[in-house]
Amino acid sequence: MFTVRKKSKTEPCHVHYVIIGGGIAGTTSAETIRAHDPEGSIAIISDEPYRLYSRIMLSKPNFFLGQIPFEKIWLKKEDWYADNRIAFYSGKRAIKLNTQKKSVTLDDATVLTYEKLLIATGSYARKWPIAGAEKKGITYLRSLDHAKEIMESIKTAKRAVAIGSGFISFEMCDMLKRAGLEVAMVMREPYYWYPVLDEVSGRMIEKKLEQSGITLMRTNEVQVVRGSNRVESVQLTDGTVLSCDLILAGIGVVYDTAWLKNAGLRTNRGVIANEYLEASAKDVWVAGDVAEFQDVILRERIQQVSWSNAYLQGKTAGLNMSCRRQVFKLVSSYTSHGFDMVIGFVGDIRVTPKREVVTRGSADVNSYGRIILEDDRIVGATLINRMRDAGPLTKLVEQNINMAARKRELADPNFQLASLIANTT
Ligand SMILES: Cc1cc2nc3c(=O)[nH]c(=O)nc-3n(C[C@H](O)[C@H](O)[C@H](O)COP(=O)(O)OP(=O)(O)OC[C@H]3O[C@@H](n4cnc5c(N)ncnc54)[C@H](O)[C@@H]3O)c2cc1C
C-alpha cells in the first residue's frame, strides 16, 4: 500500500483528502482530485479487499457466465493507486467520524485526520430476515465476493429460488437459467417490480419470465427455510414447498448511515447533501448511491442509484473538493437487460398523487412506455423495449418544457419525441 506520511506510531495520519468508499464514486473523486491537485495527499478507505471493479458487470452474462476473462472486472490496474500517490486502505472499514476534530477512525484503530472528506459508501444488500438465513447456499449479490460465491455454487447447484422482484432478481434469474438451473421466483408483490412499475409493465416481464421457464410465486413469502447445514428447500406461506440448493435474496439495499448520523451529519435514507454535494458539516461531501442530494432539475431532494450518477457525482465532488464549486446536474438513466428484454428508467420514476402518467405503446406490441409528468413537465419515464425514447426523454426532462398541449403526441407510440426538444443552440 502506498502510505501517507506519519510522524510517529501513535500519531494520527494527516491526509488532505480522505475518501470513504472505494467504489466508482469514491475512486472517480480521487482521480479528479489528483488531476487538479498534484500535491495534496489522498487516501481511499474501502472495506472490500479489492481495487475498483465493475459492480454492474457482476450480473451481466459475459462476466457471470465466464464468457470473458475474469480480469475484465478490474477497472484500475493494481499499481494505479501508488502511481497516483493515493493511499489505499483496502479491507478496512471506517467506523467513527468526528467532524469537529476532522478525524475518521478505522476498524483497526487507525485514525486519519483530514482537511476534506468524501463519503461515498454506497449501500449493502439487505439481509434476509428469516430463521435459517445463515445456511449455506443462501446468497446476495452486491459485491464481487457475493458474485464469486454464486459462480462457484452454480457449478453444482440444480435448483435456485430468487426472492424479491427487482432488477437484481430479473438479471440473475436470466443468468441462472442460462447456466442450466431450474429457477423459481418468490415475490411478496402482486406483480413483478410493484410498485416501481405499473401492472402492464410488470405483466410484460412476467410473461417473458414464464415463457422462459421461470416459476413465479406471487403474493407469497418464504415461511421456513429447510436443510441442516445447507439449504434444501423452502416452504411458502401458501404451503408450497420448493426444493432448492441455492437461494438468491434480492430484497433491496440498506444504507449504513447510523455512524454518520451519530457524528452529527444530517441523514434520512441516505446522507443529505445540497446541490454541490456538500453534507451538513463543514468540509464534508457526499457522492454516489448514498447521496440524498438537492436535484436542481426536479427542485427536490432525491437519491439516484445508478452507475452513471455515481461516476458523475464522484467527478463533481472531486472538483468541488479540489478546485472549483460546481452544481451537480444529471438526468439519471438506467437499463436492465434479461430474457431478451430491455427495461429502461429515465429521471425520477416515482408516481405520486401530484404526478400524471401518459402511456405510450402497449403490451400487445411488446413495446410500452410510461412518461411521468409533474405540473405538465416530464420528470421521468419507464420504458419496456422502447430504448429509442430514452435519449429524447432525457433531454425533455432536462429542458423542463411545458407539455400541457403535447400529451396526445406523447401518447402516440410512433410520434418522434425528439421533435419536441427545444433548440437551445
Ligand atoms: C449486481 C449489480 C448490478 C448493477 N447493474 C447496474 C447497471 O446495469 N446499471 C447501473 O446504472 N447501475 C447498476 N448497478 C448499481 C451500481 O452498481 C451502483 O449505482 C454503483 O455501484 C454505486 O456506486 P458507489 O460508488 O456510490 O457505491 P458502491 O459501488 O456501493 O461502493 C461503495 C463502497 O464503499 C464501501 N463502504 C461502505 N461503507 C464503508 C465504510 N464505512 N468504510 C469503508 N468502506 C465502506 C462498500 O463496501 C463499497 O465497496 C448495479 C448494482 C449491482 C449490485
The ligand as an SDF file (V2000), in Angstrom:
LIG
                    3D

 53 58  0  0  0  0  0  0  0  0999 V2000
  -25.1790   -6.6790   -9.3760 C   0  0  0  0  0  0  0  0  0  0  0  0
  -25.3800   -5.2180   -9.6620 C   0  0  0  0  0  0  0  0  0  0  0  0
  -25.6380   -4.8290  -10.9670 C   0  0  0  0  0  0  0  0  0  0  0  0
  -25.8220   -3.4680  -11.2560 C   0  0  0  0  0  0  0  0  0  0  0  0
  -26.0890   -3.1130  -12.5540 N   0  0  0  0  0  0  0  0  0  0  0  0
  -26.2330   -1.8150  -12.8480 C   0  0  0  0  0  0  0  0  0  0  0  0
  -26.4570   -1.4020  -14.2080 C   0  0  0  0  0  0  0  0  0  0  0  0
  -26.5590   -2.2210  -15.1320 O   0  0  0  0  0  0  0  0  0  0  0  0
  -26.5520   -0.0540  -14.4480 N   0  0  0  0  0  0  0  0  0  0  0  0
  -26.4550    0.8800  -13.4520 C   0  0  0  0  0  0  0  0  0  0  0  0
  -26.5440    2.0930  -13.7250 O   0  0  0  0  0  0  0  0  0  0  0  0
  -26.2750    0.5140  -12.1560 N   0  0  0  0  0  0  0  0  0  0  0  0
  -26.1600   -0.7940  -11.8320 C   0  0  0  0  0  0  0  0  0  0  0  0
  -25.9550   -1.1630  -10.5260 N   0  0  0  0  0  0  0  0  0  0  0  0
  -25.8860   -0.1200   -9.4920 C   0  0  0  0  0  0  0  0  0  0  0  0
  -24.4680    0.4750   -9.4540 C   0  0  0  0  0  0  0  0  0  0  0  0
  -23.5370   -0.5560   -9.3370 O   0  0  0  0  0  0  0  0  0  0  0  0
  -24.3510    1.4670   -8.2890 C   0  0  0  0  0  0  0  0  0  0  0  0
  -25.2460    2.5360   -8.5470 O   0  0  0  0  0  0  0  0  0  0  0  0
  -22.9230    1.9970   -8.1400 C   0  0  0  0  0  0  0  0  0  0  0  0
  -22.0050    0.9490   -7.9450 O   0  0  0  0  0  0  0  0  0  0  0  0
  -22.8370    2.9800   -6.9490 C   0  0  0  0  0  0  0  0  0  0  0  0
  -21.5050    3.3610   -6.7720 O   0  0  0  0  0  0  0  0  0  0  0  0
  -20.9990    3.9680   -5.3650 P   0  0  0  0  0  0  0  0  0  0  0  0
  -19.5440    4.2290   -5.5610 O   0  0  0  0  0  0  0  0  0  0  0  0
  -21.8920    5.0560   -4.9480 O   0  0  0  0  0  0  0  0  0  0  0  0
  -21.2170    2.8080   -4.3030 O   0  0  0  0  0  0  0  0  0  0  0  0
  -20.6580    1.3190   -4.2330 P   0  0  0  0  0  0  0  0  0  0  0  0
  -20.3720    0.7910   -5.5980 O   0  0  0  0  0  0  0  0  0  0  0  0
  -21.6270    0.5730   -3.3810 O   0  0  0  0  0  0  0  0  0  0  0  0
  -19.2660    1.4670   -3.4740 O   0  0  0  0  0  0  0  0  0  0  0  0
  -19.2000    1.8560   -2.1200 C   0  0  0  0  0  0  0  0  0  0  0  0
  -18.0540    1.1270   -1.4740 C   0  0  0  0  0  0  0  0  0  0  0  0
  -17.8620    1.6370   -0.1550 O   0  0  0  0  0  0  0  0  0  0  0  0
  -17.6820    0.5620    0.7470 C   0  0  0  0  0  0  0  0  0  0  0  0
  -18.0300    1.0160    2.1020 N   0  0  0  0  0  0  0  0  0  0  0  0
  -19.2630    1.2290    2.6170 C   0  0  0  0  0  0  0  0  0  0  0  0
  -19.1800    1.6790    3.8880 N   0  0  0  0  0  0  0  0  0  0  0  0
  -17.8460    1.7340    4.1790 C   0  0  0  0  0  0  0  0  0  0  0  0
  -17.1290    2.1280    5.3340 C   0  0  0  0  0  0  0  0  0  0  0  0
  -17.7540    2.5400    6.4390 N   0  0  0  0  0  0  0  0  0  0  0  0
  -15.7740    2.0500    5.3030 N   0  0  0  0  0  0  0  0  0  0  0  0
  -15.1160    1.6380    4.1850 C   0  0  0  0  0  0  0  0  0  0  0  0
  -15.7610    1.2740    3.0520 N   0  0  0  0  0  0  0  0  0  0  0  0
  -17.1090    1.3220    3.0470 C   0  0  0  0  0  0  0  0  0  0  0  0
  -18.6130   -0.5190    0.1860 C   0  0  0  0  0  0  0  0  0  0  0  0
  -18.3240   -1.7980    0.6550 O   0  0  0  0  0  0  0  0  0  0  0  0
  -18.3050   -0.3630   -1.3070 C   0  0  0  0  0  0  0  0  0  0  0  0
  -17.1450   -1.0620   -1.6450 O   0  0  0  0  0  0  0  0  0  0  0  0
  -25.7690   -2.4960  -10.2170 C   0  0  0  0  0  0  0  0  0  0  0  0
  -25.5310   -2.9040   -8.8940 C   0  0  0  0  0  0  0  0  0  0  0  0
  -25.3340   -4.2520   -8.6090 C   0  0  0  0  0  0  0  0  0  0  0  0
  -25.0770   -4.6780   -7.2040 C   0  0  0  0  0  0  0  0  0  0  0  0
  1  2  1  0
  2  3  1  0
  2 52  2  0
  3  4  2  0
  4  5  1  0
  4 50  1  0
  5  6  2  0
  6  7  1  0
  6 13  1  0
  7  8  2  0
  7  9  1  0
  9 10  1  0
 10 11  2  0
 10 12  1  0
 12 13  2  0
 13 14  1  0
 14 15  1  0
 14 50  1  0
 15 16  1  0
 16 17  1  0
 16 18  1  0
 18 19  1  0
 18 20  1  0
 20 21  1  0
 20 22  1  0
 22 23  1  0
 23 24  1  0
 24 25  2  0
 24 26  1  0
 24 27  1  0
 27 28  1  0
 28 29  2  0
 28 30  1  0
 28 31  1  0
 31 32  1  0
 32 33  1  0
 33 34  1  0
 33 48  1  0
 34 35  1  0
 35 36  1  0
 35 46  1  0
 36 37  1  0
 36 45  1  0
 37 38  2  0
 38 39  1  0
 39 40  1  0
 39 45  2  0
 40 41  1  0
 40 42  2  0
 42 43  1  0
 43 44  2  0
 44 45  1  0
 46 47  1  0
 46 48  1  0
 48 49  1  0
 50 51  2  0
 51 52  1  0
 52 53  1  0
M  END
$$$$
